[in-house]
């Protein structure tokens, strides 16, 4: 049982603060890797997830990317940290939480793209100008900032 599941056993559905990390991965054509998630509603998002005890945010990003995509990443560059009342989530099971998300980006990855079928429907690289329309709400803001600030040369 992970840290979050243990915490939920103690506090029930009450609001908590969780820290997570995502990693925008660019291929050699500067396309962005996105994951179509089973929950919520088949939305597309950036690979990433929540921190376990003792992890750094960089370790979270690397672990979650590997678990969700089969890719190993490194040379992470910090994009930004996202937090606040607009990052409140009420899960389908009634759990409530605020997420502090640390967003990284990298072009450095290796391994074979392999989807975790428990969490994902699809993995696909997209051109920044042609992203899916159904994105995880908080990831839309991260991608918007990244696309507007990344040096596309």
C-alpha positions as a Markdown table, in Angstrom:
| # | Residue | x | y | z |
|---|---|---|---|---|
| 1 | Unk | 0.0 | 0.0 | 0.0 |
| 2 | Unk | 1.4 | 3.4 | -0.9 |
| 3 | Unk | 1.6 | 6.6 | 1.1 |
| 4 | Unk | -1.6 | 8.1 | -0.3 |
| 5 | Unk | -3.7 | 5.0 | 0.3 |
| 6 | Unk | -2.4 | 4.8 | 3.9 |
| 7 | Unk | -3.2 | 8.5 | 4.4 |
| 8 | Unk | -6.7 | 8.0 | 3.0 |
| 9 | Unk | -7.3 | 5.1 | 5.5 |
| 10 | Unk | -6.6 | 7.6 | 8.3 |
| 11 | Unk | -8.4 | 10.7 | 7.1 |
| 12 | Unk | -11.2 | 9.5 | 4.8 |
| 13 | Unk | -12.3 | 11.8 | 2.0 |
| 14 | Unk | -11.2 | 15.1 | 3.7 |
| 15 | Unk | -9.1 | 17.5 | 1.7 |
| 16 | Unk | -5.4 | 16.9 | 1.7 |
| 17 | Unk | -2.4 | 18.5 | -0.1 |
| 18 | Unk | -0.4 | 16.2 | -2.4 |
| 19 | Unk | 2.8 | 16.9 | -4.3 |
| 20 | Unk | 3.2 | 15.6 | -7.8 |
| 21 | Unk | 5.4 | 15.9 | -10.8 |
| 22 | Unk | 4.9 | 15.7 | -14.6 |
| 23 | Unk | 7.4 | 15.5 | -17.4 |
| 24 | Unk | 6.9 | 16.9 | -20.9 |
| 25 | Unk | 8.9 | 14.7 | -23.2 |
| 26 | Unk | 9.9 | 15.9 | -26.6 |
| 27 | Unk | 11.0 | 13.6 | -29.4 |
| 28 | Unk | 13.6 | 14.4 | -32.1 |
| 29 | Unk | 10.8 | 16.2 | -34.1 |
| 30 | Unk | 9.8 | 18.3 | -31.0 |
| 31 | Unk | 6.5 | 16.5 | -30.6 |
| 32 | Unk | 5.1 | 16.2 | -27.1 |
| 33 | Unk | 4.3 | 12.8 | -25.6 |
| 34 | Unk | 0.8 | 12.6 | -24.1 |
| 35 | Unk | -1.0 | 9.8 | -22.3 |
| 36 | Unk | -4.7 | 9.1 | -22.8 |
| 37 | Unk | -5.8 | 8.2 | -19.3 |
| 38 | Unk | -8.6 | 5.9 | -18.5 |
| 39 | Unk | -9.7 | 8.3 | -15.7 |
| 40 | Unk | -11.0 | 10.8 | -16.0 |
| 41 | Unk | -13.1 | 10.3 | -19.1 |
| 42 | Unk | -10.3 | 9.3 | -21.5 |
| 43 | Unk | -8.6 | 12.7 | -21.1 |
| 44 | Unk | -5.1 | 13.2 | -22.5 |
| 45 | Unk | -2.4 | 14.4 | -20.1 |
| 46 | Unk | 1.3 | 14.7 | -19.4 |
| 47 | Unk | 2.9 | 11.6 | -17.9 |
| 48 | Unk | 3.4 | 12.0 | -14.2 |
| 49 | Unk | 1.9 | 11.3 | -10.8 |
| 50 | Unk | 2.0 | 11.8 | -7.0 |
| 51 | Unk | 5.0 | 11.7 | -4.7 |
| 52 | Unk | 5.7 | 8.9 | -2.4 |
| 53 | Unk | 7.6 | 9.4 | 1.0 |
| 54 | Unk | 11.3 | 10.2 | 0.6 |
| 55 | Unk | 11.2 | 11.0 | -3.1 |
| 56 | Unk | 12.4 | 14.2 | -4.7 |
| 57 | Unk | 10.1 | 15.7 | -7.4 |
| 58 | Unk | 12.6 | 14.7 | -10.0 |
| 59 | Unk | 12.5 | 11.1 | -8.8 |
| 60 | Unk | 8.7 | 11.3 | -8.9 |
| 61 | Unk | 8.7 | 12.5 | -12.6 |
| 62 | Unk | 11.2 | 9.8 | -13.6 |
| 63 | Unk | 9.4 | 7.0 | -11.7 |
| 64 | Unk | 6.0 | 7.9 | -13.0 |
| 65 | Unk | 7.1 | 8.3 | -16.6 |
| 66 | Unk | 8.7 | 4.9 | -16.5 |
| 67 | Unk | 5.7 | 3.3 | -14.9 |
| 68 | Unk | 3.3 | 4.9 | -17.4 |
| 69 | Unk | 5.4 | 4.8 | -20.6 |
| 70 | Unk | 8.3 | 2.4 | -20.2 |
| 71 | Unk | 10.7 | 5.3 | -20.9 |
| 72 | Unk | 13.7 | 6.3 | -18.8 |
| 73 | Unk | 14.2 | 10.1 | -18.7 |
| 74 | Unk | 16.9 | 12.4 | -17.4 |
| 75 | Unk | 18.3 | 15.9 | -17.9 |
| 76 | Unk | 15.1 | 17.4 | -16.5 |
| 77 | Unk | 14.6 | 21.1 | -16.8 |
| 78 | Unk | 12.1 | 22.9 | -14.5 |
| 79 | Unk | 9.2 | 24.6 | -16.3 |
| 80 | Unk | 7.2 | 25.8 | -13.3 |
| 81 | Unk | 5.4 | 24.9 | -10.0 |
| 82 | Unk | 1.6 | 25.0 | -10.1 |
| 83 | Unk | -0.5 | 25.3 | -7.0 |
| 84 | Unk | -3.5 | 27.1 | -5.5 |
| 85 | Unk | -7.3 | 26.9 | -5.2 |
| 86 | Unk | -7.6 | 26.2 | -9.0 |
| 87 | Unk | -5.7 | 22.9 | -8.4 |
| 88 | Unk | -8.5 | 21.4 | -6.2 |
| 89 | Unk | -9.7 | 18.0 | -7.2 |
| 90 | Unk | -12.7 | 16.0 | -6.1 |
| 91 | Unk | -12.2 | 12.4 | -7.3 |
| 92 | Unk | -15.1 | 10.2 | -8.3 |
| 93 | Unk | -14.8 | 8.3 | -5.1 |
| 94 | Unk | -15.2 | 11.5 | -3.0 |
| 95 | Unk | -11.6 | 12.1 | -2.1 |
| 96 | Unk | -10.7 | 15.8 | -2.1 |
| 97 | Unk | -7.2 | 17.2 | -2.5 |
| 98 | Unk | -5.2 | 20.1 | -3.6 |
| 99 | Unk | -2.2 | 19.3 | -5.8 |
| 100 | Unk | 1.1 | 21.1 | -6.0 |
| 101 | Unk | 2.5 | 20.0 | -9.4 |
| 102 | Unk | 6.1 | 20.5 | -10.4 |
| 103 | Unk | 6.4 | 20.4 | -14.2 |
| 104 | Unk | 9.6 | 19.4 | -16.0 |
| 105 | Unk | 10.6 | 19.0 | -19.6 |
| 106 | Unk | 13.2 | 16.9 | -21.4 |
| 107 | Unk | 14.4 | 15.7 | -24.7 |
| 108 | Unk | 16.5 | 13.0 | -23.1 |
| 109 | Unk | 14.8 | 9.7 | -23.0 |
| 110 | Unk | 15.5 | 6.1 | -23.9 |
| 111 | Unk | 13.8 | 2.7 | -23.9 |
| 112 | Unk | 10.7 | 1.4 | -25.7 |
| 113 | Unk | 7.4 | 3.1 | -25.4 |
| 114 | Unk | 5.2 | 0.7 | -23.5 |
| 115 | Unk | 1.8 | 1.7 | -22.0 |
| 116 | Unk | 0.5 | 0.7 | -18.6 |
| 117 | Unk | -2.9 | -0.7 | -19.6 |
| 118 | Unk | -4.3 | -0.3 | -16.0 |
| 119 | Unk | -4.0 | 3.5 | -16.3 |
| 120 | Unk | -3.8 | 4.3 | -20.0 |
| 121 | Unk | -5.7 | 3.9 | -23.2 |
| 122 | Unk | -3.0 | 5.3 | -25.5 |
| 123 | Unk | 0.4 | 7.0 | -25.7 |
| 124 | Unk | 1.2 | 9.3 | -28.6 |
| 125 | Unk | 3.5 | 12.1 | -29.7 |
| 126 | Unk | 1.7 | 15.2 | -30.9 |
| 127 | Unk | 2.8 | 18.4 | -32.6 |
| 128 | Unk | 2.3 | 21.4 | -30.3 |
| 129 | Unk | 0.0 | 22.9 | -32.8 |
| 130 | Unk | -2.2 | 19.8 | -32.9 |
| 131 | Unk | -2.8 | 18.7 | -29.3 |
| 132 | Unk | -6.0 | 16.7 | -28.4 |
| 133 | Unk | -9.0 | 18.9 | -27.4 |
| 134 | Unk | -9.8 | 16.8 | -24.3 |
| 135 | Unk | -6.9 | 17.5 | -21.9 |
| 136 | Unk | -6.7 | 17.2 | -18.1 |
| 137 | Unk | -7.6 | 20.7 | -17.1 |
| 138 | Unk | -4.4 | 21.4 | -15.1 |
| 139 | Unk | -2.3 | 19.9 | -17.8 |
| 140 | Unk | -3.7 | 22.3 | -20.4 |
| 141 | Unk | -2.3 | 25.3 | -18.4 |
| 142 | Unk | 1.1 | 23.6 | -18.1 |
| 143 | Unk | 1.2 | 22.8 | -21.8 |
| 144 | Unk | 0.0 | 26.3 | -22.7 |
| 145 | Unk | 2.9 | 27.8 | -20.7 |
| 146 | Unk | 5.4 | 25.3 | -22.1 |
| 147 | Unk | 4.4 | 26.0 | -25.7 |
| 148 | Unk | 4.5 | 29.7 | -25.3 |
| 149 | Unk | 8.0 | 29.7 | -23.6 |
| 150 | Unk | 9.9 | 26.8 | -25.1 |
| 151 | Unk | 12.6 | 27.5 | -27.7 |
| 152 | Unk | 11.3 | 25.6 | -30.7 |
| 153 | Unk | 14.6 | 26.0 | -32.7 |
